[in-house]
Amino acid sequence: MKFIVTSTLLYSRLQSISRVLNSKNTLPILDSFLFDLKEGTLTMTASDSETTLVTSMEVNESDGDIRFALTAKQLLESLKEMPDMPLTFEVDLTTRSVCMKYLNGKSNMVAQNADEYPQPIKLGENAEQLTIPSDVLLYGVTRALFATADDELRPIMGGVYFDITAQDVTMVASDGHKLVRNRSFSGKGTGRSAFALPKKPALQLKSLLPKEEGDVEVRFDERAAIFQMENYLMICRLIEGRYPNYNSVIPKDNPYHATVDRQALLGALRRVAIFSSESTNLVKLCLDTDKIIVSAQDIDFSTSAEEFLTCSYDGTPLRIGFRSDFLIDILNSIADDEVTLELGDASRAGIFYPAEQQENEDLLLLLMPIMLND
């Protein structure tokens, strides 16, 4: 049988779902895309057995239904070099041959047995549901990802935690040094529920969601989650375990508040951090009336630097140290022109948030300090 599709659309969809594929697989069939043509709709699947991405498109013409698999790398590399043109696929499952014909040539490939492709994870009858706008989900996941941990002893910390109520959705990530808590009042669940999304499917959402519009429907149970987007479907296994009480580590009574231009502070940090010790990446923030002094030094090489910034601060003088790379990550995750710092003392976690929160959003970031010896 044969079917006709557009080369650029086919390549775009396959490239998007190919990001889930591993370079090495225990099952050879997972090196392939699964194609399922039914009633003029071509559904394409890529999987690493833990996470599955599915997309579909209408074919221009077909003369039947068929299921088969094709090696992903070979197909993607051939499509990448093609201009926008119609492609005719002629598939013979008896001989396992696939011929892809185009304007001035053809390619011959070998079809794999579609029945060998693993079935996606099924949800239980107790599955919960969440509805969230695609841009809100993208915003929350993108800002949380940098704070996830790479800790084999605590796998639950290696993903983005979704804390869901009927009024809001909170996306949290922490590695023990930094924490992101992004609460959105635009997303709503059916009740109180939660799940921990692993880093790999979270990265898939980060790459897919910029192309999506409208709401994302999420269904999940204690084992797996299904994200239904406009053009893509993602099915993934969740991280098992109990997520720590993230609210308990956020100081509630930091008495000192400073508001400063975010880009100015970022620029100062990047310049000053060059002169910090490579072993600690320590930078010091010294706050005094309406100013911040950003400084760093490396005693071993007798280098140092400091810069003065104006800010809004009327508390008592305060000195606190942070890892420069962590602090830069924190500031890069805030979109507002100005950032507010809430501080207690040199041993208490610092809290950072936009001076003006986005509509229906409550973003808070926490960073543990480095103790100062002088």
N, C-alpha and C positions, 0 to 999 in steps of 0.2 A: 504494500500500500504506500501512498505518498501523501505528503502535505507540504504547503508552501507558507513560509513565514518571512518577515522582514529582518534582514541581517542585524541592523543597528539595535532594534528593540530586543531581539534575542540575545545579543551580546551584553546589552545593558543589564537585563534580568539575570543572566547566568553569572556575570561578573559580581553582581551584588550578593548572590547567595553563595558564591564560591569561597567567600571569606571564612566560612565556617569549616571548610575542609582542612584536615591535617596533612602535613607533608608525609607522615608515615602512619599507616593504619593497620590494625590487626586483621581487619576484614578487607580483602582486595576490592570488593564491590564499592567500598566507601571512597575509592578514588574516582568514582563516577558520578555523573548526574543521572537521576531517574526521570524519564520522560513518560508522561501519561496523557495521551490524546484521547479525549472523549467528547463527542458531540460538538466538535469545532473549537474546543478549549484545550490548550496545551498547558498542562501543569508540570512544573519542573521542581525537583527536590534535591537538596544537598544536605549531607548529614555527617557528623563525626560520632554518631551513636548516642552522645549526650545532648547535643543541640541539633535541631533540624530546622532548616529554612525552606519555605515553600513559596513559590510565586507562580502566576499563570498569565497567559495572554491568549488572545483570539488569533487563530491561524487564518491566513487569507483564503485558503482552499484546502480541503481534505476529502479523502474518499473512504474513510472508515475510522475505527478506533484501534489503538495499539498501545502497548506498554513495553519499554525497553530502557536500557541504560547505556551511556556512552562515557568513555574516559574523559574526565574533566579537563585536564591540562592540554591534551591534544586539541580538543574542540575549541577551548578558549583562545589558544594561540593562533589557530587558523581564522577564527572570527575577528580577532583583534586587527588583522591586516586587511579586512574587507571594507570597501566603501558601502554606502547604503544601497542595497539592492535586494530583490527577492531571492530567497533560497528555497530550492526544492529538495526535500528529503524523501528518498525512496528506500523503504525498509522492508527487508525480507527476513523474517525471524527463522525461517527454515534453514537458511544458510548463514544466519546471523550477520548479514551484510547490510551496511548503511551507506548509501551513496548521496552525498550532498552536492547538488548541481547548482551552479550559478552562471552569471552572464557569459563568462569566457573560460570556464573550466569546471572541474569537479574534484571531489575528495572522496576516498573510500575508507570507511572505518568499520570496526567490528562491534556489533551490538553485544552487550552483556545481558544475562538473564535477570529480568526485573524482579522475579520472585525471590532472588537472593538478597534484595535490598531490605534492610531491617525496618520493621514497622515502628512508627513513632510511638512515644509513650502515651498511654491513655489516662485520662483523669478519672478519679473515683466519683461516686454519686454525691459526695459531700463537698464538691468543688464550690469555691467562692467566686465572686465576680467583682471586677473593678473597671470603671470607665474613667479615662483620663485623656485630655487633649494631647495630641502628638507633640506639640511644641513644649508643653509643660513636662511631659515625660522626658523629652530630650534634654531640657534645661536641668532637671533634677539628676538624671543619670550622668550627664557630662560633668557636672560639678562635684559629684560624689566619687567618681572613678579614681581620681588621683590619690584619694585617702584610703583606698582599700589596701589590705595587708597581703604580703606574700609569706605566709606562715603555715607550714605544713602541720604544725602542732595545734593550730587554731583555725581550721578551714572555714569556720563560720565568719571569720573576720575578712575573708578573701573576696567578699562580694558586696553588693548593694542591698541593704535591708529596707524593705517596704513595710511601714507601719501604717495600717489602714483603719479608718473609722468611717462612719456614715457622713461625716462632715469634711474630712480632709485626708490627704495622703502625705506621709512623711518619708522621705528617702534619706537614708543614713549610711555613712561609711566611716570607718576608723581603723587605724593601724596601731593604736595605743599612744602615738605621739601627736597625731592630728585627727580632727573629727569634723565631718560635714553633716549638718542637719538642715535639710531643705523641706520645709512644710508647704504644701500647696492646698489651697482651698478650692481649686478648680476640679480636682479629682475626687471621686466619691466611691466608696465601697458599699456593700450591702449590710455591713456591720463591722464589729471589731475583728480584725484578722491581720496576719502578717506572713511574709515569706522572705527568704534571702536568695537573691539572684546572683549566680556566679559571675565572675569577671568576664569570661569569654562571651556569653550571651549579652551581657551589658554592653560590651564593645560592639557587638553586632547591632544592637539598638542604636548606638551612637552613630553608626555608619548608615543605617537605613532610614532613620526618622527624619533627617533633613529633606528627604524626597517625599515625605508623606504629609497629608493634610487631614483634618478632621480628628475624630476621637479614636483612641486605641482601646479595644475591648480586651481585658485580661481576665482569664479564668485560671484558677489554680487550686491545688490541694496541697497536702503535706509533702508530696513527692515531686510534682512537676507543675509547670505553668505554660499557658498558651497565650501568645500575644497576637491578636488579630488586627493587622493594619490594613490600609486601603489596598496596597499592592502586594503585601507580603504577610506570611504567617510564620511565626517562630514558636517552636515547641522545645522546651528545655527542661532538664532535670534541675531541681533546686538543691541548695546546700542544706543538709540536715543538721539539726542542733538548735540550741537556744541562744539567741543573740543577747549580749549583755545589756543591762539597763543603761542606755546611753544618756538619758536625762540626768542620772545621778552623778555623772562626772562633769556636768556643766555648772560652774560656779553661779550661784544665784545672787550674790551680793558683792560683786566687784565694785568698789567705791569710786574708781577713777575712770573718767571718760575723756577720750581725745578724738577729735575728728580732723582728718588730714586729706589732702588731695592724693588720690590713689596712685596716679601715674607719677607724681613727683616722688612719692615714697618708693615706688618700684624702681625708678631710675636711680635714686640714691642707694638703694640696697644693692642693685646690680654693680654699681661702680665701687662701692665700699667693700662688698663681699670678696672682691678680687684680692684684698689684702688680709683676709681672715686666715686662720690656721686651717690647713687642709684636713687635719684630723677631726676638727669639731665644726667647721663652717660657722663659728660663732660670730654674731653681730649683736651689738648692744644698742638698745634704745634708751636714751636718757630724756625724760619728759620734764619740762619746766614750764612756767607760765607762757603759753602761746608759742611754744617751740619744741621741736624734737631734734635731738642730736643722734645721728646714726653713725656708729663707729665700729671699727674692727682692727685687730692687730695680730701679727704673727711674731711672737717673741723669738722663735728660733731663727728667723731671717731678718729680724729688726725692721719689719715693715708695718705700716699702719695707715689708716685713712679715717676721716670723719667728715660729715656734711651736716649743715643746719637746715631745717625745714620749719616753716611757719605752720601752726596748727591751732585748733581751738581747744585749749586746755587750761583750767584754772585750779587744778589740784596741787597737792604737795609734790615736791620733786621726787621722781621715781626712776629707778634704773632696773632694766630687765634684759635678759639675753635670750635669743632664739637662734635656731639653725637657719641660716640665710636661705638655703634652697627650699626648706619647708615654708618659710614666711613668704617667699616669692610665689610659691604654688598657691598659698592661701589668697594672696592679693590678686593673682590671675584669675581666680574663680569668682571674683566679685565684678559685676558689670557696671556698677555705679561709678560716677566720677569721684565721689568722696567715700571714704571708709571710716567707720567708727571703731575705736579700740576700747574695750573694757578690760581694765587691769586691776589687780589687787595688790600683790607684792611680787618680789622676785622669784618666789617659789610657787606661785599660783598660776594656773592656766590662763592664757590670754584669750579673750573672745573678740572676734572680728565679724562685722556685718555691714551691709550697705547703709550709708547715711539715710538713704531713701529706698525703702523696699519696693520691689516691683508689685504691681497689682495682684492681689490674691496670693502673694508669696511671702514666706518668712524664712530667710536664709541666715544661718548662723554657722560660723566656723570657729573651731577651737584649736589652739596650739599650745603644747606643753613647753615650758621654758627650759633653758639650760642654766644651771646654777653658776653664778659669777663668783670668782675667787677673790676679786679685789673690791 
